[in-house]
């Protein structure tokens, strides 16, 4: 009897769907064809949130950005951002009606500074010079953080989900790299075409290279994982070669610098160089810079090497602050942001408003051939200076606190853990975040899904390792010693 009822329901639903499809074709309501997909996502959101998060991760490198779809000068990435919005709503409803969140995560230092940053972004959205734009910016930050930090920590309670997250981003990223290299080859791998051959998946080579640089240390760590099978280790090593090739062909100087800094951090951790030694060395270098800043500036002004396909010449162009349009435009954006900050130092102009407000703050002697009087070509090119202009001093301070606390807790976890696999994973994720922290001095991509998914996901991995897995591995080790 029960089987008969199930069969009747099955055929009824199928016939209803066919009838609905026919009606939509006749009436030209083609959007109804997406109804089963929408229902599938709703089902996953309620009963299989982990599957939905994995779908978002996999589609992020392949997502297409549609500019100004909202009519407020802001863009939307499809299909990821609508899915993250729905995930955020369900997460908030779950917290409200079921009550609470895992206190071990909620009271973790990383979570505390992230919440402080979100609260300040919301506050400055209400006092913004463009409230609608700022609230959309805050909403986007919320769906990134709730989906891949708060829900991410719970997803990563299962250790295997950490590796799934990494590979589900890496595999489509390799597809994008393949598309980019083939596209780039058609133009002879020139430096100029390297700026845009990754479209429509990434807006330009800087965001593309930043994502690859974040995952390169992680793949190196996986290739050295003693608990991985030889096939998995070889696959990880192959990804390392692919990523290195892609970064070189991207001609992205910021990515090269970020990897160099990550290598220095690795050396410091690998050789257990004491913090006081690192601090004193940094202080000495900083003092020398200020002592000889005039001579350094004069030397830099003599460098007129432009970007080039020649690797050495391209490296030399990093310090060209006289004729390199890309470098000069960054300086122009940073100076404009600082002038905006001085005018509204506490509350700022509002999250997401820099690109609409910076034009009047440009000085003619600082503008370049790629500058615009309309101020309609992107953001401040800095995760640290941009918040000063948009959210005031506390906005910048709370973001810097996120950077400091994440690094501090990750280093503690790395030094404390006795499990080699967890140590390698912690080190890889930390170095991946270091590449973005360095990249953030020259670019800012946390308003996009391409960077936000791995950034907040990596933060969640470190917290999950700290809260759930490091102690568990330590207890397992003790049990083995007892036996």
Secondary structure, 3 states (H helix, E strand, C coil): CHHHHHHHHHHHHHHHHHHHHHHHHHHCCHHHHHHHHHHHHHHHHHHCHHHHHHHHHHHHCCCEEECCCCCCCCCEEECHHHHHHHHHHHHHHHHHHHCCCCHHHHCCHHHHHHHHHHHHHHHHHHCCCCHHHHHHHHHHHHHHHHHHHHHHHHHCCCHHHHHHHHHHHHHHHHHHHHHHHHHHHCCCCCCCHHHCCCCCCCCCHHHHHHHHHHHHHHHHHHHCCCCCCHHHHHHHHHHHHHHHHHHHHHCCHHHHHHHHHHHHHHHHHHCCCCHHHHHHHHHHHHHHHHHCHHHHHHHHHCCCCCCCCCHHHHHHHHHCCCCCHHHHHHHHHHHHHHHHHHHCCCCCCCCCCHHHHCHHHCCCCCCCCCCCCCCCCCCCCCCCHHHHHHHHHHHHHHHHHHHHHHHHHHHHHHHHCCCHHHHHHHHHHHHHHHHHHHHCCCCCCCCCHHHHHHHHHHHHHHHHHHHHHHHHHHHHHHHHHHC
